[in-house]
Amino acid sequence: MSMKTLAALAATMALALPGAASAGTDNMDVIVDGNSGAETRSVAVSVADLNLASASGIRRADYRLIRASKQVCGFVNGSIIPVTEDYRNCYGAALDGARSDLNALAQRQG
């Protein structure tokens, strides 16, 4: 396993574990799915600690979804690799789907 793959796996687990811990309690997770080529990655993003009825809660949740969308599509901070069309498509679809799920949670909570 390469260092890049290992770093991506560690980052995925770091984001997924807080969501997994609260998954059984109140179902306040947003699943972010990214399809890059033939590979699909998913991360559970917990928003249980946020008030989704407030603008600041939605902004914080959206920031988490942006980070998770980048992660599942393979973006690595500090990378010198240029952003590809495949990455852009993956990121756009992942973020759109996650934001749709977030809006559904916000309506249910509010």
C-alpha positions as CSV (number, residue, x, y, z in Angstrom):
1,M,0.0,0.0,0.0
2,S,1.5,3.3,-1.0
3,M,1.9,6.2,1.4
4,K,-0.7,8.2,-0.6
5,T,-3.3,5.4,-0.3
6,L,-2.5,5.0,3.3
7,A,-2.9,8.7,4.0
8,A,-6.2,8.8,2.1
9,L,-7.4,5.8,4.1
10,A,-6.4,7.4,7.4
11,A,-8.2,10.6,6.5
12,T,-11.3,8.7,5.5
13,M,-11.4,6.9,8.8
14,A,-10.8,10.2,10.7
15,L,-13.9,11.7,9.1
16,A,-16.0,8.5,9.2
17,L,-15.4,7.5,12.9
18,P,-17.2,10.4,14.5
19,G,-20.2,9.8,12.2
20,A,-20.2,6.1,12.9
21,A,-20.2,6.6,16.6
22,S,-23.4,8.6,16.4
23,A,-25.0,6.7,13.6
24,G,-27.2,4.6,15.9
25,T,-28.3,7.4,18.1
26,D,-30.1,10.0,16.1
27,N,-29.4,9.4,12.3
28,M,-27.9,12.8,11.8
29,D,-25.3,11.7,9.3
30,V,-24.9,12.8,5.7
31,I,-23.3,10.1,3.4
32,V,-20.9,11.6,0.8
33,D,-20.3,9.3,-2.1
34,G,-17.7,10.0,-4.8
35,N,-17.3,8.1,-8.0
36,S,-14.0,8.5,-9.6
37,G,-13.5,6.2,-12.6
38,A,-14.5,2.7,-11.5
39,E,-13.9,3.4,-7.8
40,T,-16.6,4.6,-5.4
41,R,-15.7,6.0,-2.0
42,S,-18.1,7.0,0.8
43,V,-17.7,9.0,4.0
44,A,-20.3,9.5,6.8
45,V,-20.3,13.1,8.0
46,S,-22.0,13.7,11.3
47,V,-24.0,16.9,11.7
48,A,-25.6,15.8,15.0
49,D,-23.7,18.5,16.9
50,L,-25.1,21.3,14.7
51,N,-28.4,23.2,14.8
52,L,-29.5,22.9,11.2
53,A,-32.3,25.4,11.8
54,S,-29.7,28.1,12.0
55,A,-27.7,29.7,9.2
56,S,-24.4,29.2,11.0
57,G,-25.3,25.5,11.6
58,I,-25.9,25.0,7.8
59,R,-22.7,26.8,6.9
60,R,-20.7,24.6,9.2
61,A,-22.3,21.5,7.9
62,D,-21.7,22.6,4.3
63,Y,-18.0,23.2,5.1
64,R,-17.8,19.6,6.3
65,L,-19.5,18.3,3.2
66,I,-17.1,20.3,1.0
67,R,-14.1,18.7,2.8
68,A,-15.6,15.2,2.6
69,S,-16.5,15.6,-1.1
70,K,-12.9,16.6,-1.9
71,Q,-11.7,13.6,0.1
72,V,-13.9,11.0,-1.5
73,C,-12.9,12.3,-5.0
74,G,-9.2,12.0,-4.2
75,F,-8.1,15.6,-3.6
76,V,-5.0,15.7,-1.5
77,N,-3.9,19.1,0.1
78,G,-0.6,20.2,-1.1
79,S,-0.8,18.1,-4.2
80,I,0.9,19.4,-7.4
81,I,-1.3,17.1,-9.5
82,P,-3.6,19.2,-11.7
83,V,-7.3,18.9,-11.1
84,T,-8.8,16.7,-13.8
85,E,-12.3,16.7,-15.5
86,D,-12.9,13.4,-13.7
87,Y,-12.2,15.0,-10.4
88,R,-14.5,18.0,-11.2
89,N,-17.3,15.6,-12.1
90,C,-16.9,13.5,-9.0
91,Y,-16.7,16.5,-6.7
92,G,-19.7,18.2,-8.2
93,A,-21.9,15.1,-8.0
94,A,-20.7,14.2,-4.5
95,L,-21.4,17.7,-3.2
96,D,-24.8,18.0,-4.9
97,G,-25.9,14.7,-3.5
98,A,-24.6,15.5,0.0
99,R,-26.2,19.0,0.0
100,S,-29.6,17.4,-1.0
101,D,-29.4,15.0,1.9
102,L,-28.4,17.9,4.2
103,N,-31.4,19.9,3.1
104,A,-33.7,17.0,3.8
105,L,-32.2,16.7,7.3
106,A,-32.5,20.4,7.9
107,Q,-36.2,20.3,7.0
108,R,-36.8,17.3,9.2
109,Q,-35.0,19.0,12.1
110,G,-36.6,22.5,11.6
